[in-house]
């Protein structure tokens, strides 16, 4: 049975304002603004937009303990048709090379395949952030074939190459379904050298600590998944658990919030700032509102007041070199080797 979402359990942390207030109340050694300024980013601004990320809704066939979206089967938020069209028109009118589709389980959006086809017809590289188990549902069993046909890059989430850790974070049986899905992707050429079909895995720690070395973990994962299950893939991305939504609830319940935030602040890496995803990504919420990253979206920190606030009024020119909205949670992306939707930043 899926874990109930914060919204479903009426948790105070289901609201973005409560999450922001919780983080703001913590006594930290320094603010993220001062840390970024000391690293030479005063203020922290974007470069140009090279990735348009559409979060098409919060519906998901899973409900995971660490989920920063608070997604699940009981969520009803789905990007409406006019927002979808506005996103794609913005993409087509720009020179942004990559469309990154996320959720929830983005494939549950009724127009998912149309979004992919239209972006590919415009010559854009498309990324699908897939939880793998969606492909095991009868209505989506042909999804891997569709993605291969459209040459979509798949970034698949998998907490561990062992069943115990994966099922603990994602639910009983998720590991076996995920392995079966990865094997299916491999039969289509995904993750096979020279095929051109990219299969990248993303993992985050099962607990209140930072991920290990991405390069070392990638070597371990490639060896173990090949040895145990015959699976190959291209890259492993490590992502630090962000102190928001369900992971924030976990930190509070376990009494680890202050210690975890202190750990993130102490591990601030100035070299990680240059590669932060907020510097080159534009995130669009299911309702069309704009954000500097998916994490800001989930705690309702929109773009700076002087920048466009919705996709309907946005132009690539108006979003370049904009000031990035920041908060204490940003320390999660600059701790250690850094963290982004594309893994470590250094």
N, C-alpha and C positions, 0 to 999 in steps of 0.2 A: 504494500500500500504506500502511496506517495506521501511524503512528509507534508503536513499542512503548511500553507504559506503564512507569513506574518499577517497578511491581510485577512485570511480566513480565520485565524485565531484571535483577531482583534488586538494584536500586540500594539502597544504605543509606538514601537519602532517601525510599524507599517507606514507611518507618515515620514516623509523626507525631512520635515522641519524638526521632528523629534530626534532624528539621527544627527542632523547638523548641530542641534543644541547639545546633544550628548558629547560629541567630539569637541565642541567649542568649550565645554566646561572643564576639560582635562588640563591640569597644569603641565605644560610641556617645556622643555629646555629652551626652545625657540620656535618661532612661527615658520611656516613654510616660506612665506614671503621674504623673511630675513635670510633664510638659508639659501634661497634662489638668488637673492641679491648678492650675497657673499660669493656666490659662484659666478657672478658676472651677468646675471639675468635680472635686471631691475629697470622696468618690469619684465616679467616672463611674457613673451609674445610668440605668435605663430610665425612660421615661414610662409610657404604657400600650401594650399590644400592639395595633397596627392592621393588621399583616400576619402571617399564618401562612405560613411558607415550608416546604414539604415537599420534601426532596431524596429522590426516590423510588428512587435507585440510581445506580450508576456505569457501567452499560452505556451505550455510545454507538456510533453508527455511524462516528464520527470519533475521531481521537486527535491533538489539537492541541498545538503546541509550548509554548504558554503556559498550558495547562489547570491550574487550581489544584485540580481534583478528581482528577487523574490518571485520568480516565475513558477508556474505549476499548472496542473490540469484545471484548477479552479479559477484561473485568471481569465478575464474576458477581453482585455485590451488588445485590439487588433488595428493596425494601420489602415485607415479608410482609403478608398480608391483615389480621392482627390489628392491626398498626401503622397501616395505612391506615384501618381502621375507628376506631381510637382518635383519630387526627388529625381525622377528620371529625366524630366525636361531640364532641370538644373545640371544634371550630369552630361546630357547630350550637348548642352550649350557651352560646356567648359572643356578644358583639356585635362581634367582629372582622369588619371589612367586606371584607377581601381575602384570597384564597388565592393564593399564588404557588407554582407547581409547577416544579421544576427537577430537574436530574440532573447527570451524564450527559445523554442524550437522554430527557427525561421520557416522551415518547410511546412509548418502548419498553416501559414498564411495562405488563403485561397488563391492569391495571385503570385505565389512564389515562383512558379515556373515561367509565368509571363514576365516577371521582373528580370529573371535571368536571361531569357531570350532577348528582351529589348536591350539590355545592357551589352550583351554579346554582339547583337546586331550593330550597336554603336561602336564596336571595336574595343570595348573595355574588358580588362581582366576582372573576373568575378571570383569572390571568396564566399564560400558557404561555411558558416560556423555550425558544425553538425555535432549533435550529442551521440551519434552512432545508433542508439537504440531506436530512433525514429524509423530507421530503414528496416527494422524487424516487424513493424506493424504492417498488416496486409495491404492497407491502402497506399503505403509508401514503399513497398518492396521493390519497385522499379526505379526508385529515386537514384541509386548509384549509377544505373545505366543512363539516365537523363543527364546527370552531372558529368559523366564521362563524354557523352555526346556533345555537350556544350563546352567541354574543356574547362570546367570550373575547378578552381583550387579548393580542396577540402581541408579545413582545419578542424580536427576532431578532438573533442575533450575526453581525456581518460586520466583519472587521478593516479593510477598505479598500474604496473604490469603484474600485480598480484590481485587475486579476487577479494581477499579480506579487506584491504584498504579501499578498493574501489567500491565494493558493496556497502562498506561502512559509511562512505560519503554520499553515495548515489542511490542506494537501495538494493535489496536482495535480488540477485539475478542479473543486475546491470552488467557485471563484468563479462559473463558468458555471452550475453547478447552483443556486447561491444566487440568481443573477440570475433564472433561470427560475422559481424558487420565489416570489420577490418579485413578479414579473409576474403569476403566478397569483393570489397574494393580492390584488393590485390589481384583477383582473377580478371578484373577489367583493365589492369595496367597501372592502377593508382599505386604510387610509392615504389614503382619499378623503374630502375635507372634507365634513362633514355626514352621513356614513354611520353614525357611531357605532361603527365597527369600527376599533379602535386598532391601528396597526402602528408600533411603535417599534424603532429599530435601536440596537445597542450595539456600541461599538468600544473597543479598547485598543491601546496602542502596540505596534509590532513591534520592541521593543528596550528597553534599560535607560534609559528616560527618561519624563518625565511627559507626560500627554496635553496637547494644546493647549486653547485656549479652546473650551468646549462650544458656545457660541452661534456662534462663527465657523466651527467645523467643521460644525455643523448646516447653516449657510447654504451652505457649499461642497458638502456631500454632497447636499443637496436640488437644487442647481443641476446637479451633475455626473450624478447618477443619472437625473434627468429628461432631461437633454440626451443622454446616452449610451444610455439604456435605456428611457426613458419611464416610469420608476418614481417613485411618490410615496410618502411616509411621513409620520408625524406628528412624532416627536421623535427626536433622536439623543442617546444617553447615552454619555458618556465614562467609562471605568473605568481606574483606575491598576492596572498589573500588580502583583499581590501577590507578595512574596518568599517564596512557599511552593511546594511540589510541583515541577512541571516547570519553572516559571519560576525557582525557587530553584536547580534543577540547572543551568539555562542560565547564571545569574549566576555560579555557582561555576566552571563549565567555561570561561567567557569571562573570568574574573578580575575581574568587575565587582561582586561582592557588597558589599564594603565601601563602594565608591564610590556604589553605588545606595542603600544604606541611609543613608549620610551625606547624600545628596541629599534623601531623604525626610524625615529629621530636620530638615535646614536649611529645608525648605519647609513645616514645620508651620504650619498656619493655625488660630489659635484660633477663628475664626468658623465653621470647618468642623465643629467638635465637635457643635454643637447639632443638626445634621441627620444625624448618623451613623445608619446603618440599624440598628445594634445597639440603639439607644435605643427603637425602636418595632417591631422585628421579632422573632419567635420562630422559630428554625430547628430543624427536626426532621430528624434523620438517618434513613437507611434502616432502621436497627435500633431506632428509637424514642427514642434519646437526644436530649436538648435542648441547644441551643447559642444563644448570643447573636447569631451571624451565620453565614453559610455558610463564611466564611473560618476562623473558629474551629472549625467542624465538621471541616474538612479537616486541621487539625493537632491535633485531639482535645483542644480546650480547652472543656470543658463549662461549664454554668452554675455559678454560685457555689455553694459547699457548702450554704448556707442555703436555696437555691431547689430546686424539684423537678428531678430529674435525667432523668426520662423522661416521655413524653407520657401514660403510663398513670396517673401520679400528679399530673399538672398540673391546675391550675385557673387561670383568668384572674386571679383575685385574688391567688393565690400568686406570680404572675410579675410583677405590677406593681411598679414602683419597686425592682427588684432591682439588686444590684451587678453590673456588667458585668465579665466576665473579659477581661483585656487582656494584650498582649505587644508585643514590638518590631514585629511585622508591622502593628500598628494604625497606625503612621505612614503606611502606604500609603493609608489612608482619610482622612487629615487633611492631606495634602500639597497645596499649591496651592489649587485650587478645591474640594478634597475629592472623595471618591469613594464611591459606594454602588451597590447594585443598581439604583437609580434615577438614576444618573449623578452629576454634580457636586452638592455639598451647599451651595454658596454661589453 
